[in-house]
């Protein structure tokens, strides 16, 4: 089929709506009106960019949104085509991000969280359908009894298959325990690993809820600095030579929390070597593995054959929805047995039915499709957020565009009282997470700004307000 020679799109450079959203909306309008028919080829990105006199990347961003929302499909080495089956046309999941000036009248709060996904994109309809189908099975009565404290066996097998395939690990269903979210996995790990008098190395800045779990088990915290290669392994070694009871290190190597830095391969190998030499456990929190927008992400530390002592913790909450409390931890059989025995005391089993429903979404390919859609949308939003930071804060902050994750780490160039700025922003209906929320003692000089759960208009309003106060 021949490509249309020209697709008429009018751009308004003075409009609040971003150019790539204007292009995406114009193509959707052309599809709805019948100007573009099902199965019809779209102009190439280069051709469309030349026609509109915009950067080709702008057109690519627009096409990514259309692909994610299901308006068009891509055929390898052939181009993009109008989808044969179009999405529901009376509502766009991403309409908030394309909002116009009318949003100024809305007095909703702007909260820069620590990197939550957009819950409006969650596949709620598909999950509800799978849940109902589980109950309609002939053997549904069997699901109403007690199940394993380690989680539904089929779900464990499915999760292990996903972890082994996507994250390069080599585990079995006996080496995984399903939990109610990653925080429960953290708590169980701490209770089974530490006793009073033990030490645990932590990243500073880092994730305080994990620290609280360790302290509740009696462990004392030893903070280790973080630089552009991740946790400082030289500091780790100095601690190991000084203290005898260091049982573990807690690390977020994929996208360090809160700085978003990816730990270098050299540091990973050094950490594994130190773990094997001094016999301490690497507690690896891989909280947002799926959201990586650059090249193939470095595999987890726990996937290395040389890693002997590890607990690998992950979650499905960020993949599907924060309200879905399904986490997991992977380790050796002996440790998982201890975790299961403790879990049975405080929570006999997980949500067996929900686990089976999620497993059905995985088997049906819905989770994979959802991740493809949301990753494309988050990548576009990340790039847009970077343009806002460069436009309004380039002279005031240092920021590195993260390769993945759903937040930016922003460091003011001048010494700044971020706590006072946060208090002033709050009077404007804008909230940011203050440095004391991820600092061990002295507040770290920086801000973690989550972008995924906010609309484009909210992001811009928040950054303009921040710019005026810095």
PAGUKOL-457928 format. One record per residue (C-alpha): residue number from 1; residue in three letters; x, y, z. Coordinates in pm, whole numbers. Layout:
BEGIN
{NUM; "ALA"; {X; Y; Z}} ...
//
This chain:
BEGIN
{1; "UNK"; {0; 0; 0}} {2; "UNK"; {133; 343; -93}} {3; "UNK"; {204; 593; 183}} {4; "UNK"; {2; 915; 171}} {5; "UNK"; {211; 1188; 15}} {6; "UNK"; {97; 1447; 261}} {7; "UNK"; {-87; 1444; 591}} {8; "UNK"; {-215; 1790; 680}} {9; "UNK"; {-127; 1879; 1037}} {10; "UNK"; {-148; 2230; 1176}} {11; "UNK"; {80; 2306; 1468}} {12; "UNK"; {25; 2588; 1715}} {13; "UNK"; {366; 2692; 1847}} {14; "UNK"; {204; 2923; 2104}} {15; "UNK"; {-12; 2649; 2252}} {16; "UNK"; {58; 2506; 2601}} {17; "UNK"; {37; 2155; 2456}} {18; "UNK"; {371; 2001; 2354}} {19; "UNK"; {438; 1967; 1979}} {20; "UNK"; {456; 1587; 1984}} {21; "UNK"; {115; 1570; 2154}} {22; "UNK"; {-28; 1803; 1890}} {23; "UNK"; {106; 1569; 1619}} {24; "UNK"; {-32; 1260; 1798}} {25; "UNK"; {-374; 1420; 1846}} {26; "UNK"; {-385; 1534; 1482}} {27; "UNK"; {-317; 1179; 1360}} {28; "UNK"; {-584; 1041; 1596}} {29; "UNK"; {-830; 1297; 1457}} {30; "UNK"; {-738; 1189; 1102}} {31; "UNK"; {-805; 827; 1197}} {32; "UNK"; {-1137; 908; 1363}} {33; "UNK"; {-1254; 1117; 1067}} {34; "UNK"; {-1164; 846; 816}} {35; "UNK"; {-887; 1049; 651}} {36; "UNK"; {-658; 767; 758}} {37; "UNK"; {-817; 424; 723}} {38; "UNK"; {-745; 101; 906}} {39; "UNK"; {-434; -66; 767}} {40; "UNK"; {-320; 249; 583}} {41; "UNK"; {48; 335; 594}} {42; "UNK"; {157; 653; 770}} {43; "UNK"; {423; 888; 633}} {44; "UNK"; {774; 802; 747}} {45; "UNK"; {909; 990; 1050}} {46; "UNK"; {1173; 1167; 843}} {47; "UNK"; {921; 1270; 576}} {48; "UNK"; {673; 1394; 838}} {49; "UNK"; {944; 1587; 1023}} {50; "UNK"; {1050; 1763; 704}} {51; "UNK"; {690; 1846; 618}} {52; "UNK"; {623; 1997; 962}} {53; "UNK"; {973; 2149; 995}} {54; "UNK"; {1026; 1988; 1335}} {55; "UNK"; {1297; 1767; 1476}} {56; "UNK"; {1259; 1403; 1375}} {57; "UNK"; {1279; 1299; 1742}} {58; "UNK"; {962; 1501; 1803}} {59; "UNK"; {781; 1295; 1541}} {60; "UNK"; {924; 972; 1685}} {61; "UNK"; {790; 1070; 2030}} {62; "UNK"; {445; 1128; 1879}} {63; "UNK"; {455; 788; 1706}} {64; "UNK"; {565; 621; 2032}} {65; "UNK"; {251; 756; 2202}} {66; "UNK"; {29; 634; 1917}} {67; "UNK"; {194; 291; 1931}} {68; "UNK"; {154; 276; 2309}} {69; "UNK"; {-213; 372; 2293}} {70; "UNK"; {-288; 127; 2013}} {71; "UNK"; {-380; 370; 1733}} {72; "UNK"; {-102; 247; 1506}} {73; "UNK"; {112; -64; 1466}} {74; "UNK"; {472; -105; 1356}} {75; "UNK"; {588; -363; 1102}} {76; "UNK"; {957; -439; 1092}} {77; "UNK"; {1135; -282; 793}} {78; "UNK"; {800; -172; 650}} {79; "UNK"; {694; 125; 865}} {80; "UNK"; {390; 222; 1069}} {81; "UNK"; {26; 158; 983}} {82; "UNK"; {-314; 249; 1125}} {83; "UNK"; {-420; -35; 1356}} {84; "UNK"; {-687; -275; 1235}} {85; "UNK"; {-844; -275; 1582}} {86; "UNK"; {-864; 77; 1724}} {87; "UNK"; {-872; 164; 2096}} {88; "UNK"; {-1183; 301; 2266}} {89; "UNK"; {-1224; 641; 2110}} {90; "UNK"; {-1421; 826; 2375}} {91; "UNK"; {-1143; 831; 2630}} {92; "UNK"; {-763; 847; 2616}} {93; "UNK"; {-576; 707; 2909}} {94; "UNK"; {-315; 975; 2869}} {95; "UNK"; {-551; 1270; 2825}} {96; "UNK"; {-419; 1448; 3135}} {97; "UNK"; {-74; 1478; 2982}} {98; "UNK"; {-224; 1650; 2679}} {99; "UNK"; {-430; 1892; 2884}} {100; "UNK"; {-479; 2251; 2772}} {101; "UNK"; {-485; 2586; 2950}} {102; "UNK"; {-824; 2500; 3101}} {103; "UNK"; {-634; 2292; 3357}} {104; "UNK"; {-525; 2620; 3522}} {105; "UNK"; {-868; 2630; 3689}} {106; "UNK"; {-807; 2293; 3855}} {107; "UNK"; {-664; 2335; 4205}} {108; "UNK"; {-537; 1979; 4244}} {109; "UNK"; {-220; 1915; 4442}} {110; "UNK"; {110; 1857; 4264}} {111; "UNK"; {312; 1589; 4440}} {112; "UNK"; {660; 1501; 4317}} {113; "UNK"; {673; 1150; 4467}} {114; "UNK"; {979; 925; 4475}} {115; "UNK"; {898; 757; 4143}} {116; "UNK"; {551; 600; 4150}} {117; "UNK"; {392; 476; 3825}} {118; "UNK"; {77; 640; 3689}} {119; "UNK"; {-205; 434; 3842}} {120; "UNK"; {-443; 557; 3569}} {121; "UNK"; {-252; 340; 3323}} {122; "UNK"; {-300; 21; 3526}} {123; "UNK"; {-471; -267; 3338}} {124; "UNK"; {-761; -271; 3582}} {125; "UNK"; {-1020; -406; 3334}} {126; "UNK"; {-796; -695; 3230}} {127; "UNK"; {-707; -778; 3591}} {128; "UNK"; {-1074; -775; 3698}} {129; "UNK"; {-1163; -1001; 3404}} {130; "UNK"; {-889; -1247; 3496}} {131; "UNK"; {-1003; -1242; 3860}} {132; "UNK"; {-1360; -1329; 3758}} {133; "UNK"; {-1240; -1604; 3527}} {134; "UNK"; {-1045; -1763; 3813}} {135; "UNK"; {-1368; -1790; 4015}} {136; "UNK"; {-1557; -1940; 3721}} {137; "UNK"; {-1331; -2241; 3698}} {138; "UNK"; {-1481; -2578; 3792}} {139; "UNK"; {-1231; -2636; 4074}} {140; "UNK"; {-1279; -2293; 4228}} {141; "UNK"; {-1370; -2448; 4567}} {142; "UNK"; {-1012; -2574; 4594}} {143; "UNK"; {-881; -2217; 4598}} {144; "UNK"; {-1077; -2128; 4911}} {145; "UNK"; {-859; -2343; 5138}} {146; "UNK"; {-511; -2274; 5272}} {147; "UNK"; {-219; -2256; 5031}} {148; "UNK"; {160; -2248; 5066}} {149; "UNK"; {327; -1982; 5277}} {150; "UNK"; {574; -1942; 4989}} {151; "UNK"; {300; -1843; 4743}} {152; "UNK"; {95; -2022; 4479}} {153; "UNK"; {320; -2285; 4322}} {154; "UNK"; {221; -2205; 3963}} {155; "UNK"; {276; -1836; 4029}} {156; "UNK"; {620; -1909; 4176}} {157; "UNK"; {712; -2113; 3870}} {158; "UNK"; {593; -1833; 3644}} {159; "UNK"; {784; -1568; 3839}} {160; "UNK"; {1102; -1775; 3836}} {161; "UNK"; {1068; -1822; 3461}} {162; "UNK"; {1033; -1444; 3420}} {163; "UNK"; {1327; -1369; 3652}} {164; "UNK"; {1553; -1625; 3488}} {165; "UNK"; {1462; -1516; 3136}} {166; "UNK"; {1456; -1139; 3181}} {167; "UNK"; {1714; -1092; 3454}} {168; "UNK"; {1967; -1362; 3379}} {169; "UNK"; {1921; -1557; 3700}} {170; "UNK"; {1927; -1933; 3750}} {171; "UNK"; {1679; -2008; 4030}} {172; "UNK"; {1404; -2263; 4094}} {173; "UNK"; {1057; -2230; 4249}} {174; "UNK"; {1205; -2356; 4580}} {175; "UNK"; {1428; -2048; 4594}} {176; "UNK"; {1153; -1785; 4585}} {177; "UNK"; {894; -1662; 4834}} {178; "UNK"; {603; -1442; 4725}} {179; "UNK"; {522; -1161; 4970}} {180; "UNK"; {271; -879; 5011}} {181; "UNK"; {494; -617; 4850}} {182; "UNK"; {869; -563; 4862}} {183; "UNK"; {856; -401; 5209}} {184; "UNK"; {729; -726; 5357}} {185; "UNK"; {1012; -905; 5176}} {186; "UNK"; {1254; -657; 5334}} {187; "UNK"; {1111; -712; 5682}} {188; "UNK"; {1123; -1092; 5654}} {189; "UNK"; {1480; -1075; 5524}} {190; "UNK"; {1586; -854; 5815}} {191; "UNK"; {1424; -1073; 6079}} {192; "UNK"; {1583; -1389; 5936}} {193; "UNK"; {1927; -1235; 5884}} {194; "UNK"; {2001; -1001; 6175}} {195; "UNK"; {2015; -1006; 6552}} {196; "UNK"; {2111; -742; 6806}} {197; "UNK"; {2477; -647; 6773}} {198; "UNK"; {2494; -707; 6396}} {199; "UNK"; {2580; -436; 6144}} {200; "UNK"; {2438; -370; 5798}} {201; "UNK"; {2599; -145; 5538}} {202; "UNK"; {2358; 95; 5370}} {203; "UNK"; {2380; 340; 5080}} {204; "UNK"; {2375; 706; 5187}} {205; "UNK"; {2154; 857; 5055}} {206; "UNK"; {1923; 559; 5044}} {207; "UNK"; {1585; 402; 5113}} {208; "UNK"; {1479; 463; 5475}} {209; "UNK"; {1190; 210; 5498}} {210; "UNK"; {1447; -65; 5439}} {211; "UNK"; {1674; 82; 5708}} {212; "UNK"; {1383; 77; 5953}} {213; "UNK"; {1326; -292; 5881}} {214; "UNK"; {1691; -367; 5955}} {215; "UNK"; {1690; -166; 6279}} {216; "UNK"; {1371; -340; 6394}} {217; "UNK"; {1566; -668; 6378}} {218; "UNK"; {1843; -522; 6597}} {219; "UNK"; {2099; -432; 6330}} {220; "UNK"; {2301; -108; 6346}} {221; "UNK"; {2343; 97; 6027}} {222; "UNK"; {2680; 184; 5871}} {223; "UNK"; {2636; 446; 5594}} {224; "UNK"; {2840; 418; 5272}} {225; "UNK"; {2869; 704; 5022}} {226; "UNK"; {2739; 693; 4665}} {227; "UNK"; {2905; 850; 4359}} {228; "UNK"; {2851; 834; 3983}} {229; "UNK"; {2945; 462; 3980}} {230; "UNK"; {2716; 363; 4263}} {231; "UNK"; {2803; 259; 4617}} {232; "UNK"; {3168; 327; 4711}} {233; "UNK"; {3325; -19; 4744}} {234; "UNK"; {3647; 124; 4893}} {235; "UNK"; {3441; 254; 5186}} {236; "UNK"; {3276; -87; 5210}} {237; "UNK"; {3614; -256; 5241}} {238; "UNK"; {3730; -10; 5509}} {239; "UNK"; {3422; -91; 5717}} {240; "UNK"; {3479; -464; 5673}} {241; "UNK"; {3833; -434; 5807}} {242; "UNK"; {3714; -234; 6108}} {243; "UNK"; {3393; -415; 6215}} {244; "UNK"; {3358; -790; 6275}} {245; "UNK"; {2981; -837; 6275}} {246; "UNK"; {2883; -693; 5935}} {247; "UNK"; {2615; -934; 5816}} {248; "UNK"; {2496; -763; 5498}} {249; "UNK"; {2492; -467; 5263}} {250; "UNK"; {2169; -321; 5129}} {251; "UNK"; {2198; -181; 4776}} {252; "UNK"; {1984; -61; 4485}} {253; "UNK"; {2233; -107; 4199}} {254; "UNK"; {2003; -86; 3896}} {255; "UNK"; {1877; 268; 3961}} {256; "UNK"; {2020; 375; 4295}} {257; "UNK"; {1761; 523; 4527}} {258; "UNK"; {1742; 822; 4528}} {259; "UNK"; {2022; 931; 4291}} {260; "UNK"; {1916; 705; 3994}} {261; "UNK"; {2284; 610; 3931}} {262; "UNK"; {2351; 263; 3785}} {263; "UNK"; {2628; 77; 3965}} {264; "UNK"; {2922; 13; 3733}} {265; "UNK"; {3019; -341; 3637}} {266; "UNK"; {3356; -301; 3810}} {267; "UNK"; {3189; -202; 4138}} {268; "UNK"; {2951; -498; 4113}} {269; "UNK"; {3241; -738; 4072}} {270; "UNK"; {3426; -576; 4363}} {271; "UNK"; {3120; -604; 4585}} {272; "UNK"; {3074; -973; 4499}} {273; "UNK"; {3444; -1040; 4572}} {274; "UNK"; {3416; -865; 4911}} {275; "UNK"; {3096; -1055; 4991}} {276; "UNK"; {3263; -1389; 4920}} {277; "UNK"; {3579; -1296; 5112}} {278; "UNK"; {3409; -1157; 5425}} {279; "UNK"; {3100; -1379; 5406}} {280; "UNK"; {2830; -1112; 5419}} {281; "UNK"; {2499; -1108; 5230}} {282; "UNK"; {2418; -871; 4944}} {283; "UNK"; {2057; -758; 4983}} {284; "UNK"; {1972; -638; 4633}} {285; "UNK"; {1657; -428; 4596}} {286; "UNK"; {1567; -423; 4225}} {287; "UNK"; {1259; -206; 4273}} {288; "UNK"; {1206; -85; 3913}} {289; "UNK"; {1391; -329; 3689}} {290; "UNK"; {1145; -306; 3399}} {291; "UNK"; {1165; 69; 3344}} {292; "UNK"; {1492; 111; 3156}} {293; "UNK"; {1488; 328; 2843}} {294; "UNK"; {1844; 314; 2714}} {295; "UNK"; {2051; 15; 2611}} {296; "UNK"; {2003; -323; 2772}} {297; "UNK"; {2034; -277; 3150}} {298; "UNK"; {2315; -443; 3341}} {299; "UNK"; {2191; -769; 3492}} {300; "UNK"; {2134; -792; 3870}} {301; "UNK"; {2429; -861; 4098}} {302; "UNK"; {2241; -1173; 4209}} {303; "UNK"; {2255; -1312; 3854}} {304; "UNK"; {2636; -1341; 3855}} {305; "UNK"; {2756; -1700; 3902}} {306; "UNK"; {3026; -1577; 4140}} {307; "UNK"; {2766; -1428; 4379}} {308; "UNK"; {2728; -1679; 4663}} {309; "UNK"; {2552; -1480; 4936}} {310; "UNK"; {2254; -1279; 4816}} {311; "UNK"; {1889; -1196; 4875}} {312; "UNK"; {1721; -1056; 4564}} {313; "UNK"; {1406; -851; 4624}} {314; "UNK"; {1159; -728; 4362}} {315; "UNK"; {798; -622; 4317}} {316; "UNK"; {509; -629; 4072}} {317; "UNK"; {351; -320; 4228}} {318; "UNK"; {532; -79; 3996}} {319; "UNK"; {468; -297; 3691}} {320; "UNK"; {91; -320; 3733}} {321; "UNK"; {-28; -81; 4007}} {322; "UNK"; {96; 36; 4351}} {323; "UNK"; {-221; -98; 4517}} {324; "UNK"; {-134; -451; 4399}} {325; "UNK"; {75; -581; 4688}} {326; "UNK"; {284; -856; 4533}} {327; "UNK"; {656; -869; 4600}} {328; "UNK"; {910; -1150; 4607}} {329; "UNK"; {1250; -1247; 4739}} {330; "UNK"; {1494; -1497; 4591}} {331; "UNK"; {1776; -1668; 4780}} {332; "UNK"; {1908; -2014; 4865}} {333; "UNK"; {1666; -2286; 4977}} {334; "UNK"; {1774; -2277; 5344}} {335; "UNK"; {1714; -1903; 5373}} {336; "UNK"; {1381; -1920; 5187}} {337; "UNK"; {1271; -2196; 5428}} {338; "UNK"; {1347; -1965; 5724}} {339; "UNK"; {1156; -1684; 5556}} {340; "UNK"; {857; -1912; 5492}} {341; "UNK"; {849; -2034; 5853}} {342; "UNK"; {848; -1675; 5983}} {343; "UNK"; {596; -1558; 5726}} {344; "UNK"; {358; -1835; 5833}} {345; "UNK"; {355; -1694; 6187}} {346; "UNK"; {250; -1343; 6086}} {347; "UNK"; {63; -1416; 5759}} {348; "UNK"; {-36; -1775; 5682}} {349; "UNK"; {-33; -1717; 5307}} {350; "UNK"; {-54; -1451; 5041}} {351; "UNK"; {-346; -1362; 4814}} {352; "UNK"; {-358; -1692; 4629}} {353; "UNK"; {-644; -1589; 4399}} {354; "UNK"; {-485; -1257; 4303}} {355; "UNK"; {-157; -1436; 4231}} {356; "UNK"; {-338; -1669; 3991}} {357; "UNK"; {-515; -1376; 3827}} {358; "UNK"; {-184; -1196; 3772}} {359; "UNK"; {-34; -1520; 3642}} {360; "UNK"; {-315; -1534; 3385}} {361; "UNK"; {-229; -1179; 3272}} {362; "UNK"; {134; -1284; 3234}} {363; "UNK"; {41; -1597; 3038}} {364; "UNK"; {-200; -1402; 2815}} {365; "UNK"; {77; -1155; 2731}} {366; "UNK"; {-117; -867; 2888}} {367; "UNK"; {162; -775; 3130}} {368; "UNK"; {413; -767; 2845}} {369; "UNK"; {182; -546; 2637}} {370; "UNK"; {116; -322; 2937}} {371; "UNK"; {488; -279; 2999}} {372; "UNK"; {547; -196; 2634}} {373; "UNK"; {274; 69; 2640}} {374; "UNK"; {373; 228; 2969}} {375; "UNK"; {747; 220; 2898}} {376; "UNK"; {688; 413; 2577}} {377; "UNK"; {473; 669; 2759}} {378; "UNK"; {717; 706; 3048}} {379; "UNK"; {1009; 749; 2809}} {380; "UNK"; {826; 1034; 2634}} {381; "UNK"; {736; 1191; 2968}} {382; "UNK"; {1094; 1154; 3094}} {383; "UNK"; {1226; 1333; 2785}} {384; "UNK"; {968; 1608; 2827}} {385; "UNK"; {1056; 1650; 3194}} {386; "UNK"; {1422; 1685; 3098}} {387; "UNK"; {1333; 1968; 2857}} {388; "UNK"; {1151; 2144; 3143}} {389; "UNK"; {1451; 2109; 3371}} {390; "UNK"; {1685; 2243; 3102}} {391; "UNK"; {1450; 2529; 3016}} {392; "UNK"; {1377; 2652; 3368}} {393; "UNK"; {1660; 2521; 3588}} {394; "UNK"; {1969; 2478; 3370}} {395; "UNK"; {2155; 2761; 3544}} {396; "UNK"; {2044; 2658; 3891}} {397; "UNK"; {2080; 2279; 3920}} {398; "UNK"; {2293; 1987; 3805}} {399; "UNK"; {2097; 1697; 3668}} {400; "UNK"; {2184; 1385; 3468}} {401; "UNK"; {1915; 1232; 3250}} {402; "UNK"; {1847; 886; 3399}} {403; "UNK"; {1863; 581; 3174}} {404; "UNK"; {1564; 438; 3354}} {405; "UNK"; {1339; 461; 3655}} {406; "UNK"; {1056; 706; 3711}} {407; "UNK"; {1238; 993; 3885}} {408; "UNK"; {1517; 1250; 3839}} {409; "UNK"; {1791; 1338; 4088}} {410; "UNK"; {1832; 1716; 4095}} {411; "UNK"; {2120; 1888; 4281}} {412; "UNK"; {2115; 2269; 4330}} {413; "UNK"; {2439; 2431; 4213}} {414; "UNK"; {2445; 2662; 4517}} {415; "UNK"; {2409; 2557; 4879}} {416; "UNK"; {2036; 2559; 4935}} {417; "UNK"; {1803; 2494; 5226}} {418; "UNK"; {1578; 2245; 5046}} {419; "UNK"; {1362; 2204; 5355}} {420; "UNK"; {1265; 2574; 5349}} {421; "UNK"; {1197; 2556; 4976}} {422; "UNK"; {976; 2253; 5036}} {423; "UNK"; {780; 2445; 5299}} {424; "UNK"; {725; 2738; 5059}} {425; "UNK"; {621; 2504; 4779}} {426; "UNK"; {368; 2340; 5009}} {427; "UNK"; {191; 2675; 5054}} {428; "UNK"; {148; 2673; 4675}} {429; "UNK"; {-4; 2323; 4678}} {430; "UNK"; {319; 2158; 4560}} {431; "UNK"; {502; 1886; 4752}} {432; "UNK"; {853; 1748; 4717}} {433; "UNK"; {1031; 1485; 4925}} {434; "UNK"; {1279; 1659; 5155}} {435; "UNK"; {1641; 1530; 5181}} {436; "UNK"; {1594; 1411; 5541}} {437; "UNK"; {1366; 1137; 5403}} {438; "UNK"; {1662; 957; 5239}} {439; "UNK"; {1964; 1081; 5438}} {440; "UNK"; {2129; 891; 5721}} {441; "UNK"; {2228; 1185; 5940}} {442; "UNK"; {2315; 1516; 5775}} {443; "UNK"; {2061; 1587; 5498}} {444; "UNK"; {2204; 1516; 5153}} {445; "UNK"; {2210; 1811; 4913}} {446; "UNK"; {1964; 1705; 4643}} {447; "UNK"; {1603; 1641; 4543}} {448; "UNK"; {1437; 1334; 4396}} {449; "UNK"; {1153; 1436; 4166}} {450; "UNK"; {920; 1162; 4043}} {451; "UNK"; {756; 1247; 3710}} {452; "UNK"; {551; 944; 3601}} {453; "UNK"; {235; 1003; 3803}} {454; "UNK"; {200; 1373; 3709}} {455; "UNK"; {50; 1527; 3398}} {456; "UNK"; {255; 1740; 3161}} {457; "UNK"; {84; 2055; 3288}} {458; "UNK"; {150; 1963; 3651}} {459; "UNK"; {518; 1895; 3577}} {460; "UNK"; {560; 2235; 3413}} {461; "UNK"; {376; 2422; 3689}} {462; "UNK"; {582; 2250; 3956}} {463; "UNK"; {918; 2317; 3790}} {464; "UNK"; {834; 2684; 3724}} {465; "UNK"; {744; 2727; 4092}} {466; "UNK"; {1066; 2552; 4199}} {467; "UNK"; {1270; 2771; 3963}} {468; "UNK"; {1135; 3088; 4122}} {469; "UNK"; {1240; 2970; 4471}} {470; "UNK"; {1588; 2839; 4390}} 
//
